[in-house]
Amino acid sequence: MRAPLVRRLPTAAAAALLAACTEGPIAPSPSPLLDIIPDRARYAAGAVVTVTIHNLSAERIPYNLCAEVLERHSGGGWKKLDTGPAVTCDAALAYLDPGASLEVPYRLPGVVAGTYRIFYPGLGVPGDVTSVEDHRSTRPFAVAF
C-alpha cells in the first residue's frame, strides 16, 4: 500500500511547487515578442511606474514612445482612461534590437484603486499582430491607497 503513495508524492510535490511559482501579483507577458514589465506589482496614485520593455523576438522592433495610454480593467475588459490632453510628438522612430531592453518612466495620474496597464500605441510589433493591444501593453498592476 505504501509504495503507490510514495511514488505519487514526488509528482504531487512537483505540481504544488510549479503552481506556487506561477502564481503572483503580475500576470505573465501576453506577447511572445515583447515583455513589458512594471517595476512593481502595486502603486499609489501619483507614483512613478518604471516600465522595462524587453525585445524577446529575433527582429528589430520600431518604437516611438510619445504616446502612453493608461487603461483600467473593468467589466471583463480594458477601458482607456482620459489622462489629459493629446500630446504632439515629432520624435524620430527608434529601434529596439533583439534581446535588448529599455526603461520608460510613467507617472500615474490621480486614479481610483483598481487594476491597470499602460498601452504604448507607438510600439511596433513585427508581423500581423500590431492590432492586438496586448502585445503593446504592460503586465497588469494594482493601484491602491
KAVEN-V468988 format. One record per residue. N is the residue number from 1. RES is the residue in one small letter. SS is DSSP state (hx for helix, st for strand, lp for the rest). PHI is phi in degrees with one decimal (999 if undefined). BURIAL is + if it has 16 or more other C-alpha atoms within 10 Angstrom, else -. Layout:
N,RES,SS,PHI,BURIAL / N,RES,SS,PHI,BURIAL
This chain:
1,m,lp,999,- / 2,r,hx,-74.1,- / 3,a,hx,-59.3,- / 4,p,hx,-62.8,- / 5,l,hx,-66.1,- / 6,v,hx,-63.9,- / 7,r,hx,-68.7,- / 8,r,hx,-83.1,- / 9,l,hx,-59.6,- / 10,p,hx,-60.3,- / 11,t,hx,-65.2,- / 12,a,hx,-65.1,- / 13,a,hx,-64.7,- / 14,a,hx,-64.0,- / 15,a,hx,-64.3,- / 16,a,hx,-65.1,- / 17,l,hx,-63.9,- / 18,l,hx,-62.4,- / 19,a,hx,-63.1,- / 20,a,hx,-66.3,- / 21,c,hx,-73.1,- / 22,t,hx,-85.2,- / 23,e,lp,-81.5,- / 24,g,lp,174.9,- / 25,p,lp,-76.0,- / 26,i,lp,-114.2,+ / 27,a,lp,-69.3,- / 28,p,lp,-64.4,- / 29,s,lp,-61.8,+ / 30,p,lp,-78.8,+ / 31,s,lp,-114.5,+ / 32,p,lp,-79.4,- / 33,l,lp,-99.8,+ / 34,l,st,-134.7,+ / 35,d,st,-121.2,+ / 36,i,st,-113.8,+ / 37,i,st,-118.2,+ / 38,p,st,-73.4,+ / 39,d,lp,-73.3,- / 40,r,lp,-140.7,- / 41,a,lp,-92.2,+ / 42,r,st,-143.3,+ / 43,y,st,-136.6,+ / 44,a,lp,-97.3,+ / 45,a,lp,-56.0,+ / 46,g,lp,90.3,- / 47,a,lp,-74.3,- / 48,v,st,-95.9,- / 49,v,st,-97.8,+ / 50,t,st,-97.4,- / 51,v,st,-101.6,+ / 52,t,st,-108.0,+ / 53,i,st,-108.1,+ / 54,h,st,-107.5,+ / 55,n,st,-87.8,+ / 56,l,lp,-90.5,+ / 57,s,lp,-86.5,+ / 58,a,lp,-96.1,- / 59,e,lp,-116.8,- / 60,r,lp,-72.4,+ / 61,i,st,-112.1,+ / 62,p,st,-75.4,- / 63,y,st,-153.0,+ / 64,n,lp,-143.0,+ / 65,l,lp,-98.6,- / 66,c,lp,-63.7,- / 67,a,lp,-99.8,- / 68,e,lp,-136.2,+ / 69,v,st,-120.8,+ / 70,l,st,-81.3,+ / 71,e,st,-124.6,+ / 72,r,st,-114.1,+ / 73,h,st,-77.5,- / 74,s,st,-154.9,- / 75,g,lp,61.2,- / 76,g,lp,83.4,- / 77,g,st,-144.2,- / 78,w,st,-102.5,+ / 79,k,st,-112.5,- / 80,k,st,-70.1,- / 81,l,lp,-103.5,- / 82,d,lp,-84.8,- / 83,t,lp,-102.7,- / 84,g,lp,141.8,- / 85,p,lp,-69.1,- / 86,a,lp,-64.0,- / 87,v,lp,-108.3,- / 88,t,lp,-89.2,- / 89,c,lp,-135.0,- / 90,d,lp,-119.4,- / 91,a,lp,-66.9,- / 92,a,lp,-71.8,- / 93,l,lp,-71.0,- / 94,a,st,-113.9,- / 95,y,st,-131.3,- / 96,l,st,-106.3,+ / 97,d,lp,-70.0,+ / 98,p,lp,-55.3,+ / 99,g,lp,80.2,- / 100,a,lp,-85.0,- / 101,s,st,-135.5,- / 102,l,st,-145.9,- / 103,e,st,-110.9,- / 104,v,st,-134.1,- / 105,p,st,-84.1,- / 106,y,st,-142.9,+ / 107,r,st,-90.4,- / 108,l,lp,-68.8,+ / 109,p,lp,-77.3,- / 110,g,lp,-73.3,- / 111,v,lp,-124.8,+ / 112,v,lp,-78.5,- / 113,a,lp,-60.0,- / 114,g,st,164.9,- / 115,t,st,-105.3,+ / 116,y,st,-131.7,+ / 117,r,st,-151.3,+ / 118,i,st,-113.4,+ / 119,f,st,-101.6,+ / 120,y,lp,-112.4,+ / 121,p,lp,-65.8,+ / 122,g,lp,-89.9,+ / 123,l,st,-93.0,+ / 124,g,lp,-77.7,+ / 125,v,lp,-131.8,+ / 126,p,lp,-63.3,- / 127,g,lp,82.7,- / 128,d,lp,-103.3,- / 129,v,lp,-101.2,- / 130,t,lp,-64.0,- / 131,s,lp,-83.0,- / 132,v,lp,-91.5,- / 133,e,hx,-63.0,+ / 134,d,hx,-59.1,+ / 135,h,hx,-78.9,+ / 136,r,hx,-126.5,+ / 137,s,st,-123.2,+ / 138,t,lp,-67.7,+ / 139,r,lp,-65.1,+ / 140,p,lp,-62.9,+ / 141,f,st,-142.5,+ / 142,a,st,-99.2,+ / 143,v,st,-117.5,+ / 144,a,lp,-134.0,- / 145,f,lp,-104.4,-
